[in-house]
Amino acid sequence: MFTRHPLNPLITPASVRASRPDYEVIGTFNAGATIYKGETLLLVRVAERPLKTDPDWIFCPYIGADGELTLRSVRRDDPDYDTHDPRLVKHHPTKAVYLTSLSHVRLARSTDGVHFTTADQPWLNTDSPFEAYGVEDARITRVDDMYWINYTAVSSHGIATGLVSTRDFVTVERRGIMFPPSNRDVVIFPQKVNGLYVCYHRPMPGEFGQLSMWMATSPDLIHWGNHQLVLEGNADGWDSGRIGGGAPPILTDAGWLSIYHAADQNNRYCLGAFLTPHDDPSTILYRSKTPIFEPEASYETSGFFGNVVFTCGLTVQGDMLRLYYGASDETIALAEAPVQAIIDHLKAGN
């Protein structure tokens, strides 16, 4: 169904300037997307790390209690640490996790949805102790004339969901923590359903439970409750590891269409889709049995963290869905498919 754009990847670390002279950009990925005044806007996750290198050490940046950028140094051969994952290190005695890069969100603009100009400085940066390890994976939902942006806030307190809003992508109002740790992959619906705002979210349980998708409702987009389980993974196969929201749902004649992500036990990330009734986003009418999009291109199978396709945003122009997705936790790419083709695929039981 999906056709990859021939100019992929559209945004790469090499095309984006670091926010500090002593840091380098290692990832530009997982962007929220919207149309604003005729332009396609992306809110891009930009991951940076210090230029300082040493083959024997890993340097983990974070914002200290004094608000200053700080480095935590970890020896690669220290038996107290697990250093095999390039994204993070784990301290065995305390079970603490430290990221090897620090992320913020930048604004990228395009008049054609393909050629983007990315700002040199953050659009959304760390601003509280709950974001000390960075802000990540912004998703944009337009409700009337307001754009609501939820994002992942990471710190030693856990992984939370933050919320901001804007009318013009210049002035930003912070709305605080939307869901406390541990919770992420939130997608907000663009209009009320049965008089209430709706979102999907992904709690991250500890000893019990799976990484599954839940639904919540709100009278004001700030206070959320009425939580319900919506979608679980299968014991085997492409969604056996985790499931989470992708791009915000879109309203079609057939119902609410959602593009979501899932990973298997080997952390291979693919995309699926499901359809729910207009008046009941908690009920799955149709769900893809196999991925509708999976890592196949070289920039998806190889990179900072290979075998990953992950979306936070899409746009719809006419009947064409434009899917902006992160590839290998490193770049942003574009794939397109007719909306009706996805719906037909779901109804056919694939």
N, C-alpha and C positions, 0 to 999 in steps of 0.2 A: 504493500500500500504506500509506503513512504519512499520518497525520492530524496536522496542526499543532494545538497547543493554542490555544484561543481567547484565552487570556491572555498569549500570547507578545508580547514577550520576558519571561521570568520574572525575570531579574536583569539590571539595567542599571547603568552607572556612576553614574547619578544616585541609585540606591538604596543605594550603598555609600559609607561614609565613608572619606576618605583617612587613611592611617596617620600622616601628618605634617601640621601646619597649613599648611606652605608648599608642599604638593603637591596635585595633583588626580588623581582617578581617571578614566582615559580608556578603560579596558577591563575588563570582567568576562566571561570567556569560557573555553572549553576546560577544562571541569571533569571530574575523575574522579567516579564515582558508586558508591554502595553502599547497602545497607540495614543499619542497626545498631540493635538494640533497638527495632525497629518504626518507626524514623525513616529517611527518606531523607537521606543525607549527601552533600554535594558538596564537593569540594576545588577551589575556584575560582581560576583564574589572575586576579590583580588587577594591572593595569598602571597605573603612576602616572608622572606627569611634574611638573616644577616649575611653580608658578604664574607664575614669572618668564617674561615674554614679550617678544619684540622681533621685528618683522617681518623684520628683516635677519639674524637669528641663529637657529640651532637649538641647543638645549641637550640634551646627551646625558648622563643620569645614570649613575653606576656607583659601586661600592664600591672605594675606593682601597686601597693596600697597608697603610695604617694602620687599615683597618676603618671609615673614615668615608665618608659619602656625599659624592660629588664630582661636579662638572659639567664636561663638556668642551664648549666653545663652538665652533661652526662657522658661518662666514658662508655664507648661502644662495647667494651668487654667486661663491664661491671656486671657480675652475676645477679645483682639485685634488680637489674632492669631488663625488660624485654624490648629489644631495639630492632626487630625484624620488619616491622611495618614502617614504611617511609613517612607516614602521616603523623605518627605519634610514638611515644615511649611509655612503657608501663613500669611503675615501681612496685615490685612484688610485695615487699613487707607491708606497705600502706595501701596498696591497690590504687594509688594515685595515677592519673593519666596526664601527660604533658604533650602538647602539640608541637610539631617541629616547624610550624609557620604561624603567622598571625594574619588573620583575614579581616578585611573591611569591605565595604560596598561602594562601587563607583558607578557613575551614570555614563552610559554610552548612547549616542544618538545616530539615527540613520534616516535618510529621506526615502530609501528604497527597501529597507529591511535587510540589506545584505552588507553594504559598506558602512562600517561604524567608526565614529570618532569617540574615543574614550577620554574622559576627563583625567587630568593629571593628579588630582587630589581626591580624597574620599568624599563621597556623598553622605555616607553614614559610617561613623567610626565608633570605637569603644567610648562609652560615656558613663559606665557604672561598674561597680565591683562584679556584677553578674555577667559582664562582658569582657572580663580581664583577659580571656584567651581568644577573644575576637568575636566579630559578628559575621554571620554566614547565611547564604542561601535565601536571599530575599524573594518574596512572592508578592506580586502586585494584584490587587483587586479593586476595580473601579465600582463604587456605589454612588449613583447619582453623579455629582460633580466632585466627589472626594475620592482620592486614591489611598487605599489602606495597604500598608506594607508590613507584613509579618516576616520575621527573620529568626534565625537561630542565635541565641546568646550563650556563649560558652565560658565557663569559669570553673574554679575549684569547687564551687557549690553545685555544679552539674550542668546539664544541657537544658536550657529554658527557651521559651518562645517570647520574643519581644514584639512590640507593635508601635508603629509610627503612622502618621497620616500627612498628606500634602494635597494641595489643590493645584500647584504649579511646578512641582519638583524643584523649587527654590527654597521656600520656607517649609520646614519640617517640624511637626509637633510630635513629641514623644508621648506615647500613651502607656508606657510602663510594661511590666511583664504580663503577657496574655495567659500563658500557662507556665507554672513553676516546674522545676526539674522533677523527673526527667521527661521531657516531652518535646517533640519536634515534628517536622514535615506537615505543618499546618497549611491548609488551603481554605480560603474564605469564599463563599458563594457571592456572586455579584448582585443579588437581590434577595429580599425576604421570601421565605417559604412559610405559608400559613401564619403570616404576621410576625415571624421571628427571623433573625439572621442565623445563618448556618455555617458551620465549618467542619471539616474533617481534621483529625489530629492523630498523632501516634505516640501514646504513652510508652515508656520503656521500663517494663517491670523487672524486678530483680530475680528472686528465687522461683517465682511462679509466673506462668503466662508466656505468651508469644509477643513478638513485635508486630502488632496488628493495627488496623485502621479503625478509629472510633469517630463518632459524630457528636457535636455539641450544638446547642442553640443559645441565642443571646437576644435581649431586647434592644441592646445599644452598641454592640460590637466590642464592649469592654468587659462585661460580666457574663461568664459562660457557665452553663450547666446542662442538665438533662442529657448526660452522656450515655451513648449507646454504641455497642460493638457493631461494626459495619462489614469489615472484610478481614478474613484470616488467610494465611498462607497454607499450602499443602505440605504434608510431611516429606514428600519427595519432589524433586523437580526444580524449576527455575525460581519459584517463590518460597522455597523452604526455609530461607534464612530470615527474611524480614519483608514487610510491606509498608509503604508510606505514601503520603500524598505527593503528587507531582505538580502539575499546573492547576490553577484554580478551575473548577468545573465550568463548562459552557452550556448554555441553554439551547436545545435543538427541538424540532417538532416531535422527536421521538422520546424526549426526556433530557435529564441532565447527563451530559457526557463527561466522564472523568478519565484523564490520563494519569496513571500512577506508576511508581517504580517498585521493583521487587528485586531481591537478591537471593542467591542460593547459598549453600553452606560454604562455598568457595569464594564468596564475595564477588560473584559475577552479577552485575547490575543490568537489568533489562527493563523495558516499559510494557505495561499492559493497559487495558481499558475496561471500563464497565459503564453501564447505563442504568439510571434509576428513574422512577416516575417523577413528573413535575412537582407533585405535592408530597413526595415521600422519599427524601434522599437517603433514608436508612435501609431501603429495600432494593436489592440488586435484581434488576430484570434480566440483564445479560452481562456476562463476564468473559473476557478472553481466557481460553484454556492454555494457550501458548503465547509467548511474547508477540506484541505487535511491532516491536522495534528492539533490536539487540545489537551488541557490539560486534561489528564485522569489519569496518574500515580500519586501516592501520592506525589512524589517530584515535580510535576507540579501543583497540586491543592492546596498544602499547602507549606508554606515557608514564606520568608520575605514579598513577595507580591504575593499571591496565584493566581491560575488560569491564569498562563502565560506560553506560549511557544513562544520564540522570537529568530530568527536566524540572525546572521551577517555573517555566512560563511559556506561553504560546499566544499567538494572535490569530484571528480569523478574518480573512478578507474575501467576501463573497462566500463561496462554498469551500475555499481552500484553507486548510489549517496549516499554520506555520509553526513548527515545533523548534524552539530554541533549547539546546541541551548541552550539558557539560559532557565532554569526552575525556575519559581517563583522568578525571580530576585535574585537568590541565588546560583545556581549551574550550571554546564555545563554537558549536556547529549548528547547522540548520537543516531540517528535513521537512518535506511538505507532503501532504496527502489530502484528498477530498474528504470533507467531514462525512459525507454520505457513505463513502467507501468504508470508513471505520465502523459506522453504524451497521451497514450491511454485513460486515465481517463478524460483528458481535451476534447479530441475529441469526447468522448461519451456524452458530455454535462452535466457532473455531477458537 
